[in-house]
Amino acid sequence: MRTTQLPTLPIDTTLLKPGLRLAVGLSGGADSVALVRALAERSKELGLVLHAAHLHHGLRGEEADDDLAFARGLATELGLPFHEARVDAGAESIENKETVEEAARRLRYRWFRQLMASGDVEAVATAHTRDDQAETVLAKFLRGAWTEGLSGIHPVVEFPEGRILRPMLGSTRAEVEAYLGGLGQGWREDSSNRHLTFTRNRIRHELLPLLEGWNPQLREHLTQMAALARDEEAWWQSELARMGPQIVMPGRPVRGGGRTAGDGLAPSLAIDVTRLAALAVALQRRLLRYAADELGAAIDFPSTEALRTLALRGRAGQKLELAQGLLAERTHREVRLTILPATPAGSATAEAAPEYTVGIPGEVTALAFGLKLWIEVPEPASRAAGQFATLRNWRPGDRVRLRYSSGPRKVKEVLERLRVTGSGRARWPVLELDGRVVWMRGVEVEPESGIHIESASLTDDGPLPTERSGEG
């Protein structure tokens, strides 16, 4: 007598404990559907109290409504408590000066934390796969990430309210689809995942397959790199917690010994350059970044190297101004770091913002604005190819056409809507092409025909590629 072998899916059960009240982020995509089906099948064996959770982001119209209905129906079929909520990611992105993808992710995790805080669940599982991990690590590498960026998607993220778990990081997209196919289970497809104007999709559909022609094991190697980077970063954090307070000193030295807490105007820290010079280069970099982070600034590699050069080879009196108002000053014995007070709107400093010229396609690093900008040409025959755009400070009279708006709006009014004031308002970047503002920080501009524009802050590793619909 022949028996039919039921399909299985690799799940990291070490993340799951008996009695755990766990919600699965169920978007309706293949990954999240596979995770909820796999956990539902094994919930009794693992001792799980399983829930399903779906967040409607207010995007994609009827398609998103259908996603919600599908997720609700699957939860009912599996007999799972179902949690749902709606947000407006588009409006939030404008309000908080971020991309729609960043806003959607922030809102999603905020809701997950609210679910855990309510006491209904203790943890939330998201359906990230090994393919998601490889795409994230590669995207971070292309952005020029530090080690922490190359650590990619972490299996566990701790919040005060509970934990976010990723038990499917060992599974591939192919295994997910084979598993669902064996069950005869359908899923929803997010139409935006096919748009090659987005870098995340070009990595998934073009770059990774191309690189796998050179190395078929690339995805596995990228996930191994993430594990190595994650473990090394954990070691560095413990080492910095031990050494940082010993090397990084508050305020300024005073006669007779001791140090002031600051000058009363701005917080400051200092590092003894003699002690810094005696350390390994890797530790020098880490301590300088640690000091900047203590002041609320995050510096990139060029800024770190410039700061290290000032500390080790600079002369007393030399100063270096970095992003986020971070000022470094060399004395005879120390390099001192201070956060400059905000520059009043209309001041000479605010008016002196430089302009940057960037070819199309091309990229530009704008230290004055603390950002890096990429201009891509999805269509080689685009009329924009070969032209030059100007990244500059906004000017009175500038107008911009926001996406989905009925007509152009004054940049001044957009900044008021964003509640941007003070030095931030005085220095706010826009990109001009053929006399039109085609990009503006913090908002979605009506797409310019023939080009795609992306940006990332120089004070972090840049945004993650947007997760496909497998997260929920």
Phi, psi and omega in degrees: 000126182269139177247147180273125179281119179288141179295149178232163179225130180297124179229136177277096183281352178294341179279350188247133180243149179303137180089357182293127174271105192239127173259137174262127175291103189254097179278333187108350176287167186303315185297311183290326177295318179297319182294315182292324177293315182296318180287326178296321180295328186250011185298320179292316179300319182272349180075031183269145168256100193266137175234167172235145184221133181227129177249122176273118187275359181075022181239159174066016168054232185296329179301316179291324176299319179293325176300315180298315181297320179297313182297318180297318180294321180293319178298319178297317179300322181272357179072034183255140170303138186240129178246133179220154178204162179235142175223170177242088183295327179298312180293321180296324181296322178289316182298324186252012175055056180215168178288163178298320180298317179295318179297316181299317180294317180298316180295322181297312182287330174297319179293320177302318180293324177295320177300315181292322180294332181291340182091354179293323179225159178260334184210161177234133178256130174250153192262046175290140182247177177296328177294318176300319180297314180298317180297320181294314180298318180295318178298318178296319178299316180296330179281346182085045186285157168282181182304320182296329177290322180289350177288348171065220182272123182276141179299328181225134173237124183268131171236159177303329183278339184160196186242145169260126184246144177236076186283356185253014182295343177271355182263147177261163177299322179297320179294323178299310182292324177295321179297312180294323178298320179295332178273347187071028184262127176273176179206174180261147176248131176276116184299332182291343180291349181262354184279114184280004174286342179269133182303319182302322180285327177292324175296315184292315189263340183241303189290310181300313177300324178295314181293330178291343172293333176273323182215101182298342181265016188302315182300318179296319180293324178293323178290326175294321177299320179298317180296316178298314182296322181295316180291319179293322179294323177298320177295317180299319181296320177291323179292319179292324177297330179277314188270330184308307181297340179280329186258322183269119187248144180280152170062212184234152177290151178234159180299142179086001179100165182083181183217150173282157177283346182159178182265008179087349182251321184210146177293147181214153176224162180215155177231131176291118187290332178292315178293323179297318183297334182280352184267161175296150183303318181299321180286326175303311181299315182298319181292322178294318177293323177299315180297315179298319180296325178298334178266003178088015179244143176242123187250146180274182184297310179302321179293321179296317180292322177296321179292321179293320177297318178299318183292319188268331184232004181283168178252153178303132181101343178291144179231155180218122179259125183245182182296160177064027177073018181277121179248129175250135180229131180268129171248186180297326187242346188223163162246121184255138180245133181221144172269118182291145174295155182300141178280123180301144178300138177087359180285167181297323180296319180294324183285345186270015180302130182285169174248146181237134177258133181227132177284160180241118358285161179173183180215159181214137174258117185248092182298326182298330180256356180066037181214164173236137185237135176245132173243118182249155178239093182301326180253115182304331183275008182303139180293342180282339182301133180091348178277176179234138176248162182239122173266121186212174174286149178293156181231151174305133181099343176300142176232149181221142178259107179287151179297138180070008178271161183280341181188176181296149177233153177292136178302323178304316181291324178296318178296323177295320179294325178283353183061039177271125182226176173061219184295330178298319179289325182294329180232095183228120188280144170225159177246126182251134176222124181053038177080005180243145174278112184254355176204145178211135182300135171091355181223163173265118180265146176307124186303137175278130182302127173093356178223157176228131186241132174228154180221159175213143178289142175284356182263008174209190182270009181084164184289149173292151170299142183297133178292143176286185192291006178284357185266323181098000000 
